[in-house]
Amino acid sequence: MNCGAFLFSQNITFSRKFDALKKNVPISIINKQAHYFHVLRYNKLGHDMTIERRAKPSAEIIAFTPLKLDSVNAGWFDYEELDYLFFEHKYKLYFIFEKVLNSKKTIYLKVIDTIGKSSGFIELASLERDNAFQDFSFGFKKVANNNVLIIASRTGYNNLRRQVMMLFDIEKRKMKWIKKLPPENAENEFIIDYDVNMENDLIYLHSKNTVIGYETIDKDHVRYEKPLLRLDSLFLVRWGDTLRFPIKRTVASRALSVIKKAFIFPDKRRVLISLQGLKEDSAKGSMREVFLNVNMSIDSNNAAFTTTEFDSLIQRQLTFYDGTYKESFHKTHTLFANHLSKNFLNTFSERVEGNYYKELLFRRTDINTGQVVLQKLIPRKLVFFKNRIRFKNVNEIMLSNSDDEYRIVTLEMPDNFEANPENFVYDKFKKETNLWRSNIVMYIIKDGKLKKELIFRNAGFDLVPLKYDGGDNGKDMVFYVTSGSYEKFIVWKPALQ
């Protein structure tokens, strides 16, 4: 068998070989149903993106949908740079994307039904350049009830930023509300996270800061100055579905001097605020990493505060020279996934710097108390240059969950096979720079433990990590493998315990 090496304890089903076209590149997989899955591809030959519905376990195509994006975007547009959402809701697929021109930006929606028939282009919002504004942009995310929250932002030459929030109901295909936010100073005022709860209330965090200096940043061969900020005040803002005006409540943030990252998780009438930042240690004359969780009511000033730091093992693992700094608090992890299970919020964050994809941080928080009850550091050390490889998503984490078991699939250098997942040493962990000859490993978090399994060894066929949405379907995972001329799909099921 020239397809690699699997653990024999797993239930593996290979599809037949399909012809593979080098200009028809898979981008993501949605696997939320028992009898089929979806594959999103970038068809470079037809300059379009397409969706395939494939049967399990044979992977035969049962529906094919060209999105016909070339009828909207210019012929020179690179779809690998497309900003989009792709998700499934009540058996229908939704594809939301942003068309970008020099003078105009537009958000469009396409809906694909159960037989693969696509709607036309539904325009959700648009922004046009104005002489009074130096910059304009969109942001959008999927929120509660599978609706889509859109934020439109314009910044003037006087640094005044004006923003509008729009909540789009994907089932009724209309805006539920449009809210014009108070203007803010673009240099030191920020909405640092925003979301919508099940009652369709807009909830966001707003910070005001003092500029205490500037640092020089080099990015993409361009040098610019970034302001250094010190936190002055932090507000939780709730704008109810039926309220005319927003309600601001002060979030006590005395535990932090600088906010590096912040996430909010609305749940019924409360909001869990998770802040990652720096605290001045006056005794040592230095800063240290602090995590502040605030469990706050949206109707009153009732709040519970919990302050934690990296546990001793993780702090030791993250204390090493990695560029300029050695201390653990200089290593910032950005949220890429979260999952609510019972009374616990499970979050996954990653450290990415340029083309370097580094370790992952798992944190489990009790939503009733705000207490962090579990922290795990998951090994990863990948370096990929997207312009040197056909598959642009090989750095992706394929994440799946079943009950309280979480599975994280990633590429790894074979030399790391014997590394202890619970206590790995970053400096001794070998980096992987190739898809070929790499190990595909699965890190499993269960019962407070972290373990690792080898699930595939790339050889004649290579397993390519892709963007992955398994929903709560943890019963199996779908993988894509290719030899260059041929491709297969694999349905993987965990071994029976």
C-alpha positions in Angstrom: 0.0 0.0 0.0 1.7 3.2 -1.2 -0.5 5.6 0.8 1.5 6.0 4.0 1.2 4.3 7.4 -1.9 4.5 9.6 -2.3 3.1 13.1 -4.0 -0.2 12.7 -6.3 0.5 15.7 -8.2 3.1 13.7 -11.2 2.5 11.4 -10.0 3.8 8.0 -11.9 3.9 4.7 -10.1 4.9 1.5 -12.1 6.2 -1.5 -11.0 5.1 -5.0 -8.5 7.2 -6.9 -9.7 10.3 -8.7 -7.9 12.2 -11.3 -6.3 15.3 -9.8 -5.9 18.5 -11.7 -3.1 20.8 -10.4 -5.1 23.9 -11.1 -8.1 22.6 -9.1 -6.9 23.0 -5.5 -9.0 22.0 -2.4 -9.2 24.7 0.2 -11.6 23.5 2.9 -13.8 20.6 4.0 -17.2 20.8 5.8 -18.0 17.5 7.5 -21.2 17.9 9.5 -23.4 15.2 8.1 -23.4 11.4 8.5 -23.7 10.5 4.8 -21.9 13.2 2.9 -19.3 16.1 3.2 -18.4 19.2 1.2 -15.2 20.3 -0.5 -14.5 23.9 -1.5 -11.9 24.3 -4.3 -10.2 27.0 -6.1 -10.4 26.2 -9.8 -7.5 28.3 -11.3 -8.2 27.0 -14.8 -11.8 28.4 -14.8 -10.9 31.3 -12.5 -13.6 30.4 -10.1 -14.4 28.6 -6.8 -16.5 25.4 -6.7 -18.3 23.3 -4.2 -18.5 19.5 -4.3 -20.9 17.4 -2.2 -19.4 13.9 -1.9 -20.9 10.7 -0.5 -19.4 8.9 2.5 -17.4 6.7 2.4 -17.0 6.4 -1.4 -16.3 10.2 -1.9 -18.2 10.0 -5.2 -19.6 13.5 -6.3 -23.3 13.7 -5.8 -23.6 17.5 -6.4 -21.3 20.1 -8.1 -21.7 23.9 -7.8 -19.6 26.5 -9.6 -19.9 29.8 -7.7 -19.3 31.8 -10.8 -17.4 34.5 -8.9 -15.6 35.6 -12.1 -18.9 37.3 -13.1 -18.4 39.7 -10.1 -14.6 39.9 -9.6 -12.1 41.1 -12.2 -10.2 38.5 -14.2 -6.9 39.4 -12.4 -8.3 38.8 -8.9 -6.5 36.1 -6.8 -9.0 34.0 -5.0 -6.4 32.8 -2.6 -6.6 36.3 -1.1 -10.4 36.3 -0.9 -11.9 37.2 2.4 -14.9 34.9 2.9 -17.1 32.8 5.2 -18.1 29.3 4.2 -20.5 27.3 6.4 -23.5 25.0 6.6 -26.7 25.7 8.3 -29.9 23.5 8.2 -28.5 21.5 5.3 -27.9 24.6 3.2 -24.5 26.1 2.4 -23.7 29.8 2.7 -20.8 31.5 1.0 -20.1 35.2 2.0 -17.3 37.1 0.4 -15.9 40.6 -0.1 -15.3 42.1 -3.5 -12.5 44.7 -3.3 -11.9 47.5 -5.7 -9.8 50.7 -5.2 -12.9 52.8 -4.8 -15.5 50.4 -3.6 -15.9 47.3 -1.4 -19.0 45.1 -1.4 -20.2 42.1 0.7 -22.0 39.4 -1.3 -23.9 36.2 -0.3 -24.6 33.0 -2.2 -26.9 30.3 -0.9 -26.5 26.7 -2.1 -29.5 24.3 -1.5 -29.5 20.6 -0.9 -29.4 19.7 -4.6 -26.4 22.0 -5.3 -28.4 24.8 -6.9 -27.0 28.2 -6.1 -28.8 31.5 -5.7 -27.7 34.7 -7.5 -25.4 37.2 -5.9 -27.2 38.8 -2.9 -25.6 42.2 -2.0 -25.4 42.6 1.8 -23.5 45.9 2.2 -21.2 48.2 0.3 -18.7 51.0 1.0 -17.4 53.6 -1.5 -14.3 55.8 -1.1 -14.9 59.4 -0.1 -12.5 62.3 -0.2 -13.2 62.9 3.5 -11.9 59.4 4.4 -8.4 58.0 4.2 -9.4 54.4 4.7 -12.5 52.2 4.6 -12.9 48.5 5.4 -15.3 45.7 6.2 -15.2 42.9 8.8 -17.7 40.1 9.2 -18.2 37.0 11.3 -20.7 34.3 12.0 -22.5 34.8 15.3 -25.4 33.3 17.4 -28.3 31.8 15.5 -26.0 31.4 12.5 -26.5 35.0 11.6 -23.8 37.2 10.1 -22.5 40.4 11.8 -20.9 42.9 9.5 -18.9 45.9 10.7 -18.3 48.8 8.2 -15.5 51.2 9.2 -14.4 54.6 7.7 -11.4 56.6 9.1 -11.0 60.2 8.3 -7.8 62.2 7.8 -8.4 63.7 11.3 -8.1 60.1 12.7 -11.9 60.1 13.5 -13.3 56.6 12.9 -16.9 56.0 12.1 -18.4 52.5 12.3 -21.7 50.8 11.5 -22.8 47.4 12.7 -25.3 45.3 10.7 -26.8 41.9 11.6 -28.0 39.9 8.6 -30.5 37.0 9.1 -29.4 34.3 6.7 -32.7 32.4 6.8 -34.9 35.4 6.1 -32.2 37.0 3.9 -32.7 40.5 5.4 -31.0 42.8 7.9 -32.4 42.4 11.4 -30.9 45.7 12.5 -28.4 48.4 11.6 -26.6 50.3 14.4 -24.4 53.4 13.9 -21.8 53.4 16.6 -20.4 56.6 18.3 -17.3 58.0 16.5 -13.9 57.2 18.1 -10.3 58.3 17.8 -8.5 55.8 15.5 -5.2 56.3 17.3 -6.1 55.3 20.8 -9.7 54.1 20.9 -10.6 50.6 19.8 -13.4 48.1 19.6 -11.3 45.1 20.5 -14.0 42.4 20.1 -17.6 42.2 19.2 -20.4 39.6 19.1 -24.1 39.0 19.2 -26.0 36.9 21.8 -29.0 34.6 21.3 -31.3 37.5 21.9 -29.6 39.4 19.0 -28.2 42.0 21.2 -25.0 43.6 20.0 -22.2 43.3 22.6 -18.7 44.7 22.2 -15.6 45.8 24.2 -14.4 49.3 23.8 -11.1 50.6 25.2 -9.6 54.0 25.6 -5.8 54.3 25.9 -3.0 56.8 26.3 -0.2 56.9 23.7 3.0 56.7 25.7 5.4 56.3 22.8 6.0 54.7 19.4 7.8 51.6 18.1 9.2 51.1 14.6 7.7 48.1 12.8 9.0 46.5 9.6 6.4 44.6 7.6 6.4 43.6 4.0 9.5 45.7 3.4 7.7 48.8 4.7 8.7 50.6 7.9 6.1 52.4 9.9 5.5 53.6 13.5 3.1 51.8 15.8 1.8 53.6 18.9 2.6 52.1 22.3 -0.6 52.3 24.4 -1.4 52.2 28.1 -4.9 51.1 29.0 -7.0 53.9 30.6 -10.5 52.5 30.6 -12.4 49.5 29.3 -16.2 49.3 28.7 -18.6 46.5 28.0 -21.2 47.9 25.6 -24.6 46.3 25.1 -27.0 47.6 22.4 -30.2 45.6 22.6 -32.3 44.6 19.7 -35.1 46.9 20.8 -32.9 49.6 22.5 -32.4 53.0 20.8 -29.1 53.7 22.5 -26.2 51.6 23.7 -25.6 50.9 27.4 -22.0 51.2 28.6 -20.7 49.4 31.8 -17.2 49.9 33.1 -15.0 46.7 33.2 -12.6 46.9 36.2 -9.2 46.3 34.5 -6.8 47.3 37.3 -5.1 43.9 36.9 -3.8 45.0 33.4 -1.6 47.8 32.2 -1.7 46.8 28.5 -4.3 44.7 26.7 -2.8 42.5 24.0 -5.8 40.4 23.1 -9.5 40.3 24.2 -12.3 38.0 23.5 -16.0 38.1 24.5 -18.4 35.1 24.7 -22.1 36.1 25.3 -24.2 33.5 27.0 -27.8 34.4 27.8 -27.8 37.3 30.2 -24.1 37.2 31.0 -20.8 37.8 29.1 -17.5 36.1 29.7 -14.7 38.5 28.9 -11.3 37.0 28.5 -8.4 39.5 28.5 -4.8 38.7 27.8 -2.4 41.5 28.7 0.6 42.8 30.7 0.8 43.8 34.3 3.5 46.0 35.7 5.6 44.3 38.4 6.8 47.4 40.3 9.1 45.3 42.6 11.0 43.9 39.6 10.6 46.9 37.4 9.2 44.7 34.5 6.0 43.4 33.0 4.4 39.9 33.2 1.7 38.1 31.3 -1.7 38.1 33.0 -5.0 36.6 32.0 -8.1 38.3 33.4 -11.5 36.7 33.1 -14.6 38.8 33.9 -18.0 37.1 34.2 -20.3 40.1 33.8 -24.0 40.6 33.7 -25.3 42.6 30.7 -28.1 44.0 32.9 -26.2 45.2 35.9 -22.7 45.9 37.3 -22.6 42.5 38.9 -19.3 40.9 37.9 -16.8 38.2 39.1 -13.1 38.7 38.4 -10.5 35.9 38.1 -6.8 36.6 37.4 -4.5 33.8 36.3 -1.1 33.5 34.6 0.5 30.7 32.6 0.9 27.7 34.8 4.5 27.0 35.8 5.1 24.3 33.2 3.8 26.4 30.3 5.6 29.5 31.5 8.8 27.4 31.6 8.1 26.0 28.1 7.6 29.5 26.7 10.7 31.1 28.2 13.3 31.0 25.5 14.8 33.4 23.0 12.6 33.5 19.9 13.7 36.5 17.9 14.2 39.5 20.2 12.7 38.5 23.5 13.0 35.6 25.9 10.2 36.1 28.4 6.9 34.1 28.0 4.7 37.2 28.1 6.2 38.5 24.8 4.6 35.5 23.1 1.1 36.4 22.1 -1.5 33.7 21.1 -4.4 34.7 18.9 -7.8 32.9 19.2 -8.7 30.7 16.2 -11.5 28.5 17.7 -13.7 28.2 20.7 -16.3 25.6 21.8 -18.8 25.7 24.7 -19.3 22.3 26.3 -21.5 21.9 29.4 -20.3 24.7 31.8 -16.9 25.1 30.2 -15.6 27.3 27.5 -12.7 25.7 25.6 -10.5 28.0 23.5 -7.7 27.4 21.1 -5.1 30.1 20.4 -2.1 30.1 18.1 1.2 31.9 17.8 2.0 32.9 14.2 4.8 35.2 13.1 5.0 35.8 9.3 5.5 32.4 7.7 6.3 30.7 11.0 3.4 28.7 12.6 4.2 28.0 16.3 2.7 26.4 19.4 -1.0 26.3 20.2 -2.5 27.2 23.6 -5.6 25.4 25.0 -7.5 26.9 27.9 -10.6 25.6 29.6 -12.6 28.1 31.6 -15.6 27.6 34.0 -18.2 30.0 32.6 -19.9 30.2 36.0 -16.8 31.4 37.9 -14.4 32.6 35.2 -11.8 30.3 36.7 -9.3 28.7 34.3 -9.3 25.0 35.2 -7.0 23.6 32.5 -4.1 24.8 30.3 -2.2 22.9 27.7 0.5 23.8 25.3 0.3 21.9 22.0 3.6 21.4 20.0 3.8 22.9 16.5 6.7 24.2 14.5 6.0 24.8 10.8 7.5 27.1 8.3 5.7 27.6 5.0 6.0 30.1 2.2 2.7 30.2 0.3 4.3 31.2 -3.0 6.4 28.0 -3.0 3.7 25.4 -2.7 0.5 24.6 -4.5 -1.5 24.0 -1.3 -1.8 27.3 0.6 -3.6 25.8 3.7 -1.1 23.2 4.8 -0.4 25.2 8.0 -4.1 24.7 9.0 -5.2 23.0 12.2 -7.9 20.4 11.5 -9.9 20.5 14.7 -12.6 18.1 15.7 -14.5 17.5 19.0 -16.7 14.7 20.4 -18.2 15.3 23.8 -15.2 16.5 25.9 -12.5 15.0 23.6 -10.7 17.4 21.3 -8.6 16.3 18.3 -6.0 18.6 16.7 -4.4 17.3 13.5 -1.3 19.0 12.1 1.9 18.4 10.1 5.0 17.5 12.1 8.7 16.6 11.4 9.2 12.8 11.8 12.2 13.5 14.1 9.7 14.8 16.7 7.8 11.5 16.9 9.3 10.6 20.3 8.8 14.1 21.8 6.8 14.2 25.0 3.6 16.1 24.1 3.0 17.1 27.7 6.5 18.5 28.3 8.1 19.3 24.9 11.1 21.6 24.6 10.6 24.2 21.8 14.2 24.7 21.0 14.7 20.9 20.5 11.5 20.5 18.5 12.4 20.2 14.8 10.6 22.5 12.4 8.8 21.0 9.4 9.1 22.9 6.0 7.7 20.3 3.6 4.4 18.5 3.0 6.3 15.5 1.6 7.7 12.9 4.0 6.1 14.6 7.0 4.1 13.0 9.7 0.4 13.8 10.2 -0.2 13.6 13.9 -3.2 14.0 16.1 -3.0 15.6 19.5 -5.9 14.5 21.8 -7.1 16.4 24.9 -9.2 14.1 27.1 -9.7 13.9 30.8 -7.2 16.7 31.4 -4.5 14.8 29.5 -2.7 15.5 26.3 -1.5 12.6 24.1 -0.3 12.2 20.6 -1.0 9.6 17.8 0.5 9.2 14.4 -2.3 8.8 12.0 -0.6 9.1 8.6 3.0 9.2 7.2 3.2 11.1 3.9 4.9 8.9 1.2 3.5 8.1 -2.2 0.3 9.9 -1.3 0.5 13.0 0.9 -2.3 14.0 3.4 -2.9 17.7 3.0 -4.3 19.6 6.1 -7.1 21.9 5.0 -9.5 24.3 6.6 -11.9 22.1 8.4 -15.4 22.4 9.9 -16.7 19.3 11.6 -19.3 21.0 13.8 -20.1 18.7 16.6 -19.8 15.7 14.4 -16.9 14.0 16.2 -17.8 10.5 15.0 -15.4 10.8 12.0 -13.0 13.1 10.2 -12.5 13.4 6.4 -9.0 13.9 5.0 -7.7 14.7 1.5 -4.6 12.9 0.1 -2.9 13.3 -3.2 0.0 11.9 -5.3 0.0 14.8 -7.7 -1.7 12.9 -10.6 -4.4 11.3 -8.4 -6.3 12.1 -5.2 -8.3 10.2 -2.6 -10.4 11.0 0.4 -10.2 9.1 3.7 -12.9 8.7 6.3 -11.2 8.2 9.7 -13.0 7.0 12.8 -11.4 6.7 16.2 -10.7 3.3 17.6 -13.3 1.9 19.9 -12.3 2.3 23.6 
